[in-house]
Amino acid sequence: MLILSLQLAHDTYARIQAIAERDTEAWDSKIRVEAGYIQITKEFIPARRHLLLKYVLMRNPYLSPGVKLLR
């Protein structure tokens, strides 16, 4: 799940990077596409992974109570 999400983010970033940079220059924007990519891959995807694993572990009666979430 995490690897697929990161791969999708990486592939999308690779596809739009050049166009996004031209758009940033054309609009004289201070917001860079790299900042969004880093935020998605370093913050959003890992946080969502943790929440989903927590949800699954809490609702699965076959897992032992001592299972710890990996970060």
Backbone as XML, in Angstrom:
<?xml version="1.0"?>
<chain id="A" units="angstrom">
  <residue number="1" name="MET">
    <atom name="N" x="0.823" y="-1.185" z="0.000"/>
    <atom name="CA" x="0.000" y="0.000" z="0.000"/>
    <atom name="C" x="0.874" y="1.258" z="0.000"/>
  </residue>
  <residue number="2" name="LEU">
    <atom name="N" x="1.809" y="1.333" z="0.942"/>
    <atom name="CA" x="2.677" y="2.499" z="1.032"/>
    <atom name="C" x="3.550" y="2.631" z="-0.211"/>
  </residue>
  <residue number="3" name="ILE">
    <atom name="N" x="4.102" y="1.521" z="-0.663"/>
    <atom name="CA" x="4.985" y="1.557" z="-1.835"/>
    <atom name="C" x="4.203" y="1.977" z="-3.075"/>
  </residue>
  <residue number="4" name="LEU">
    <atom name="N" x="2.990" y="1.463" z="-3.240"/>
    <atom name="CA" x="2.175" y="1.844" z="-4.389"/>
    <atom name="C" x="1.815" y="3.322" z="-4.342"/>
  </residue>
  <residue number="5" name="SER">
    <atom name="N" x="1.487" y="3.826" z="-3.157"/>
    <atom name="CA" x="1.161" y="5.246" z="-3.015"/>
    <atom name="C" x="2.361" y="6.121" z="-3.327"/>
  </residue>
  <residue number="6" name="LEU">
    <atom name="N" x="3.513" y="5.737" z="-2.809"/>
    <atom name="CA" x="4.724" y="6.509" z="-3.083"/>
    <atom name="C" x="5.093" y="6.447" z="-4.564"/>
  </residue>
  <residue number="7" name="GLN">
    <atom name="N" x="4.906" y="5.290" z="-5.182"/>
    <atom name="CA" x="5.212" y="5.157" z="-6.609"/>
    <atom name="C" x="4.285" y="6.036" z="-7.439"/>
  </residue>
  <residue number="8" name="LEU">
    <atom name="N" x="3.007" y="6.061" z="-7.078"/>
    <atom name="CA" x="2.049" y="6.910" z="-7.786"/>
    <atom name="C" x="2.426" y="8.383" z="-7.641"/>
  </residue>
  <residue number="9" name="ALA">
    <atom name="N" x="2.798" y="8.793" z="-6.432"/>
    <atom name="CA" x="3.211" y="10.181" z="-6.209"/>
    <atom name="C" x="4.459" y="10.502" z="-7.024"/>
  </residue>
  <residue number="10" name="HIS">
    <atom name="N" x="5.418" y="9.591" z="-7.032"/>
    <atom name="CA" x="6.651" y="9.804" z="-7.790"/>
    <atom name="C" x="6.372" y="9.883" z="-9.296"/>
  </residue>
  <residue number="11" name="ASP">
    <atom name="N" x="5.566" y="8.969" z="-9.806"/>
    <atom name="CA" x="5.242" y="8.969" z="-11.240"/>
    <atom name="C" x="4.507" y="10.238" z="-11.650"/>
  </residue>
  <residue number="12" name="THR">
    <atom name="N" x="3.570" y="10.665" z="-10.827"/>
    <atom name="CA" x="2.811" y="11.890" z="-11.125"/>
    <atom name="C" x="3.736" y="13.099" z="-11.098"/>
  </residue>
  <residue number="13" name="TYR">
    <atom name="N" x="4.597" y="13.164" z="-10.101"/>
    <atom name="CA" x="5.555" y="14.269" z="-9.997"/>
    <atom name="C" x="6.463" y="14.308" z="-11.231"/>
  </residue>
  <residue number="14" name="ALA">
    <atom name="N" x="6.952" y="13.159" z="-11.636"/>
    <atom name="CA" x="7.831" y="13.099" z="-12.810"/>
    <atom name="C" x="7.106" y="13.579" z="-14.068"/>
  </residue>
  <residue number="15" name="ARG">
    <atom name="N" x="5.819" y="13.256" z="-14.175"/>
    <atom name="CA" x="5.039" y="13.654" z="-15.347"/>
    <atom name="C" x="4.751" y="15.150" z="-15.388"/>
  </residue>
  <residue number="16" name="ILE">
    <atom name="N" x="4.499" y="15.759" z="-14.229"/>
    <atom name="CA" x="4.068" y="17.158" z="-14.221"/>
    <atom name="C" x="5.159" y="18.156" z="-13.873"/>
  </residue>
  <residue number="17" name="GLN">
    <atom name="N" x="6.315" y="17.681" z="-13.467"/>
    <atom name="CA" x="7.362" y="18.568" z="-12.963"/>
    <atom name="C" x="7.710" y="19.704" z="-13.928"/>
  </residue>
  <residue number="18" name="ALA">
    <atom name="N" x="8.015" y="19.399" z="-15.160"/>
    <atom name="CA" x="8.434" y="20.437" z="-16.117"/>
    <atom name="C" x="7.319" y="21.451" z="-16.376"/>
  </residue>
  <residue number="19" name="ILE">
    <atom name="N" x="6.107" y="20.958" z="-16.549"/>
    <atom name="CA" x="4.968" y="21.849" z="-16.800"/>
    <atom name="C" x="4.693" y="22.712" z="-15.574"/>
  </residue>
  <residue number="20" name="ALA">
    <atom name="N" x="4.766" y="22.108" z="-14.401"/>
    <atom name="CA" x="4.516" y="22.850" z="-13.165"/>
    <atom name="C" x="5.560" y="23.943" z="-12.962"/>
  </residue>
  <residue number="21" name="GLU">
    <atom name="N" x="6.812" y="23.661" z="-13.283"/>
    <atom name="CA" x="7.863" y="24.679" z="-13.154"/>
    <atom name="C" x="7.623" y="25.845" z="-14.107"/>
  </residue>
  <residue number="22" name="ARG">
    <atom name="N" x="7.218" y="25.538" z="-15.338"/>
    <atom name="CA" x="6.905" y="26.617" z="-16.289"/>
    <atom name="C" x="5.716" y="27.434" z="-15.803"/>
  </residue>
  <residue number="23" name="ASP">
    <atom name="N" x="4.715" y="26.777" z="-15.260"/>
    <atom name="CA" x="3.537" y="27.466" z="-14.746"/>
    <atom name="C" x="3.913" y="28.369" z="-13.567"/>
  </residue>
  <residue number="24" name="THR">
    <atom name="N" x="4.773" y="27.865" z="-12.694"/>
    <atom name="CA" x="5.228" y="28.654" z="-11.538"/>
    <atom name="C" x="5.946" y="29.916" z="-12.012"/>
  </residue>
  <residue number="25" name="GLU">
    <atom name="N" x="6.797" y="29.773" z="-13.017"/>
    <atom name="CA" x="7.510" y="30.935" z="-13.560"/>
    <atom name="C" x="6.560" y="31.898" z="-14.256"/>
  </residue>
  <residue number="26" name="ALA">
    <atom name="N" x="5.623" y="31.378" z="-15.019"/>
    <atom name="CA" x="4.684" y="32.231" z="-15.751"/>
    <atom name="C" x="3.825" y="33.072" z="-14.801"/>
  </residue>
  <residue number="27" name="TRP">
    <atom name="N" x="3.447" y="32.495" z="-13.679"/>
    <atom name="CA" x="2.594" y="33.197" z="-12.720"/>
    <atom name="C" x="3.411" y="33.877" z="-11.623"/>
  </residue>
  <residue number="28" name="ASP">
    <atom name="N" x="4.728" y="33.794" z="-11.722"/>
    <atom name="CA" x="5.623" y="34.382" z="-10.719"/>
    <atom name="C" x="5.222" y="33.948" z="-9.307"/>
  </residue>
  <residue number="29" name="SER">
    <atom name="N" x="4.994" y="32.663" z="-9.185"/>
    <atom name="CA" x="4.538" y="32.086" z="-7.919"/>
    <atom name="C" x="5.723" y="31.666" z="-7.061"/>
  </residue>
  <residue number="30" name="LYS">
    <atom name="N" x="5.545" y="31.766" z="-5.776"/>
    <atom name="CA" x="6.585" y="31.321" z="-4.840"/>
    <atom name="C" x="6.385" y="29.862" z="-4.446"/>
  </residue>
  <residue number="31" name="ILE">
    <atom name="N" x="5.262" y="29.282" z="-4.824"/>
    <atom name="CA" x="4.959" y="27.900" z="-4.475"/>
    <atom name="C" x="5.591" y="26.982" z="-5.514"/>
  </residue>
  <residue number="32" name="ARG">
    <atom name="N" x="6.404" y="26.055" z="-5.057"/>
    <atom name="CA" x="7.097" y="25.128" z="-5.949"/>
    <atom name="C" x="6.437" y="23.758" z="-5.886"/>
  </residue>
  <residue number="33" name="VAL">
    <atom name="N" x="6.432" y="23.061" z="-7.003"/>
    <atom name="CA" x="5.838" y="21.729" z="-7.063"/>
    <atom name="C" x="6.593" y="20.751" z="-6.163"/>
  </residue>
  <residue number="34" name="GLU">
    <atom name="N" x="7.881" y="20.974" z="-5.969"/>
    <atom name="CA" x="8.675" y="20.097" z="-5.101"/>
    <atom name="C" x="8.161" y="20.114" z="-3.661"/>
  </residue>
  <residue number="35" name="ALA">
    <atom name="N" x="7.704" y="21.274" z="-3.215"/>
    <atom name="CA" x="7.195" y="21.384" z="-1.842"/>
    <atom name="C" x="5.977" y="20.485" z="-1.647"/>
  </residue>
  <residue number="36" name="GLY">
    <atom name="N" x="5.079" y="20.477" z="-2.611"/>
    <atom name="CA" x="3.907" y="19.611" z="-2.532"/>
    <atom name="C" x="4.275" y="18.141" z="-2.594"/>
  </residue>
  <residue number="37" name="TYR">
    <atom name="N" x="5.215" y="17.807" z="-3.454"/>
    <atom name="CA" x="5.677" y="16.421" z="-3.578"/>
    <atom name="C" x="6.279" y="15.930" z="-2.264"/>
  </residue>
  <residue number="38" name="ILE">
    <atom name="N" x="7.113" y="16.753" z="-1.663"/>
    <atom name="CA" x="7.742" y="16.380" z="-0.392"/>
    <atom name="C" x="6.688" y="16.227" z="0.698"/>
  </residue>
  <residue number="39" name="GLN">
    <atom name="N" x="5.743" y="17.137" z="0.732"/>
    <atom name="CA" x="4.698" y="17.057" z="1.746"/>
    <atom name="C" x="3.859" y="15.781" z="1.583"/>
  </residue>
  <residue number="40" name="ILE">
    <atom name="N" x="3.524" y="15.453" z="0.362"/>
    <atom name="CA" x="2.730" y="14.242" z="0.111"/>
    <atom name="C" x="3.515" y="12.989" z="0.495"/>
  </residue>
  <residue number="41" name="THR">
    <atom name="N" x="4.783" y="12.903" z="0.076"/>
    <atom name="CA" x="5.548" y="11.674" z="0.304"/>
    <atom name="C" x="6.096" y="11.541" z="1.724"/>
  </residue>
  <residue number="42" name="LYS">
    <atom name="N" x="6.339" y="12.645" z="2.385"/>
    <atom name="CA" x="6.938" y="12.591" z="3.732"/>
    <atom name="C" x="5.917" y="12.748" z="4.860"/>
  </residue>
  <residue number="43" name="GLU">
    <atom name="N" x="4.762" y="13.348" z="4.559"/>
    <atom name="CA" x="3.786" y="13.596" z="5.618"/>
    <atom name="C" x="2.465" y="12.866" z="5.377"/>
  </residue>
  <residue number="44" name="PHE">
    <atom name="N" x="1.799" y="13.177" z="4.271"/>
    <atom name="CA" x="0.441" y="12.664" z="4.054"/>
    <atom name="C" x="0.374" y="11.147" z="3.912"/>
  </residue>
  <residue number="45" name="ILE">
    <atom name="N" x="1.192" y="10.582" z="3.045"/>
    <atom name="CA" x="1.132" y="9.128" z="2.808"/>
    <atom name="C" x="1.513" y="8.342" z="4.061"/>
  </residue>
  <residue number="46" name="PRO">
    <atom name="N" x="2.619" y="8.673" z="4.752"/>
    <atom name="CA" x="2.923" y="7.926" z="5.980"/>
    <atom name="C" x="1.847" y="8.077" z="7.064"/>
  </residue>
  <residue number="47" name="ALA">
    <atom name="N" x="1.286" y="9.273" z="7.210"/>
    <atom name="CA" x="0.239" y="9.475" z="8.219"/>
    <atom name="C" x="-1.005" y="8.657" z="7.885"/>
  </residue>
  <residue number="48" name="ARG">
    <atom name="N" x="-1.390" y="8.645" z="6.630"/>
    <atom name="CA" x="-2.562" y="7.873" z="6.209"/>
    <atom name="C" x="-2.313" y="6.379" z="6.390"/>
  </residue>
  <residue number="49" name="ARG">
    <atom name="N" x="-1.118" y="5.927" z="6.097"/>
    <atom name="CA" x="-0.762" y="4.519" z="6.293"/>
    <atom name="C" x="-0.937" y="4.135" z="7.757"/>
  </residue>
  <residue number="50" name="HIS">
    <atom name="N" x="-0.443" y="4.981" z="8.636"/>
    <atom name="CA" x="-0.544" y="4.709" z="10.067"/>
    <atom name="C" x="-2.014" y="4.630" z="10.500"/>
  </residue>
  <residue number="51" name="LEU">
    <atom name="N" x="-2.829" y="5.560" z="10.041"/>
    <atom name="CA" x="-4.254" y="5.544" z="10.399"/>
    <atom name="C" x="-4.965" y="4.298" z="9.881"/>
  </residue>
  <residue number="52" name="LEU">
    <atom name="N" x="-4.675" y="3.911" z="8.649"/>
    <atom name="CA" x="-5.310" y="2.723" z="8.081"/>
    <atom name="C" x="-4.884" y="1.454" z="8.817"/>
  </residue>
  <residue number="53" name="LEU">
    <atom name="N" x="-3.601" y="1.339" z="9.134"/>
    <atom name="CA" x="-3.132" y="0.172" z="9.877"/>
    <atom name="C" x="-3.749" y="0.118" z="11.271"/>
  </residue>
  <residue number="54" name="LYS">
    <atom name="N" x="-3.839" y="1.255" z="11.911"/>
    <atom name="CA" x="-4.453" y="1.316" z="13.235"/>
    <atom name="C" x="-5.910" y="0.861" z="13.165"/>
  </residue>
  <residue number="55" name="TYR">
    <atom name="N" x="-6.629" y="1.328" z="12.161"/>
    <atom name="CA" x="-8.026" y="0.949" z="11.968"/>
    <atom name="C" x="-8.159" y="-0.564" z="11.757"/>
  </residue>
  <residue number="56" name="VAL">
    <atom name="N" x="-7.320" y="-1.127" z="10.902"/>
    <atom name="CA" x="-7.380" y="-2.560" z="10.606"/>
    <atom name="C" x="-7.012" y="-3.380" z="11.843"/>
  </residue>
  <residue number="57" name="LEU">
    <atom name="N" x="-5.951" y="-2.981" z="12.535"/>
    <atom name="CA" x="-5.511" y="-3.733" z="13.703"/>
    <atom name="C" x="-6.542" y="-3.698" z="14.834"/>
  </residue>
  <residue number="58" name="MET">
    <atom name="N" x="-7.218" y="-2.589" z="14.992"/>
    <atom name="CA" x="-8.214" y="-2.468" z="16.052"/>
    <atom name="C" x="-9.450" y="-3.330" z="15.786"/>
  </residue>
  <residue number="59" name="ARG">
    <atom name="N" x="-9.727" y="-3.630" z="14.530"/>
    <atom name="CA" x="-10.945" y="-4.341" z="14.170"/>
    <atom name="C" x="-10.725" y="-5.804" z="13.774"/>
  </residue>
  <residue number="60" name="ASN">
    <atom name="N" x="-9.511" y="-6.276" z="13.872"/>
    <atom name="CA" x="-9.221" y="-7.645" z="13.482"/>
    <atom name="C" x="-9.064" y="-8.518" z="14.730"/>
  </residue>
  <residue number="61" name="PRO">
    <atom name="N" x="-10.035" y="-9.393" z="14.998"/>
    <atom name="CA" x="-9.982" y="-10.202" z="16.225"/>
    <atom name="C" x="-8.892" y="-11.273" z="16.207"/>
  </residue>
  <residue number="62" name="TYR">
    <atom name="N" x="-8.270" y="-11.518" z="15.059"/>
    <atom name="CA" x="-7.257" y="-12.568" z="14.953"/>
    <atom name="C" x="-5.851" y="-12.089" z="15.262"/>
  </residue>
  <residue number="63" name="LEU">
    <atom name="N" x="-5.674" y="-10.793" z="15.362"/>
    <atom name="CA" x="-4.342" y="-10.262" z="15.679"/>
    <atom name="C" x="-4.153" y="-10.223" z="17.185"/>
  </residue>
  <residue number="64" name="SER">
    <atom name="N" x="-2.954" y="-10.488" z="17.610"/>
    <atom name="CA" x="-2.691" y="-10.472" z="19.048"/>
    <atom name="C" x="-2.705" y="-9.042" z="19.576"/>
  </residue>
  <residue number="65" name="PRO">
    <atom name="N" x="-3.041" y="-8.858" z="20.853"/>
    <atom name="CA" x="-3.076" y="-7.500" z="21.407"/>
    <atom name="C" x="-1.701" y="-6.838" z="21.474"/>
  </residue>
  <residue number="66" name="GLY">
    <atom name="N" x="-0.634" y="-7.609" z="21.349"/>
    <atom name="CA" x="0.704" y="-7.047" z="21.457"/>
    <atom name="C" x="1.276" y="-6.532" z="20.147"/>
  </residue>
  <residue number="67" name="VAL">
    <atom name="N" x="0.499" y="-6.527" z="19.070"/>
    <atom name="CA" x="0.998" y="-6.068" z="17.777"/>
    <atom name="C" x="1.245" y="-4.569" z="17.839"/>
  </residue>
  <residue number="68" name="LYS">
    <atom name="N" x="2.423" y="-4.140" z="17.396"/>
    <atom name="CA" x="2.768" y="-2.727" z="17.389"/>
    <atom name="C" x="2.796" y="-2.238" z="15.952"/>
  </residue>
  <residue number="69" name="LEU">
    <atom name="N" x="2.401" y="-0.983" z="15.772"/>
    <atom name="CA" x="2.438" y="-0.381" z="14.444"/>
    <atom name="C" x="3.855" y="0.045" z="14.108"/>
  </residue>
  <residue number="70" name="LEU">
    <atom name="N" x="4.244" y="-0.212" z="12.887"/>
    <atom name="CA" x="5.555" y="0.228" z="12.407"/>
    <atom name="C" x="5.413" y="1.632" z="11.856"/>
  </residue>
  <residue number="71" name="ARG">
    <atom name="N" x="6.414" y="2.441" z="12.084"/>
    <atom name="CA" x="6.366" y="3.807" z="11.546"/>
    <atom name="C" x="7.358" y="3.943" z="10.445"/>
  </residue>
</chain>
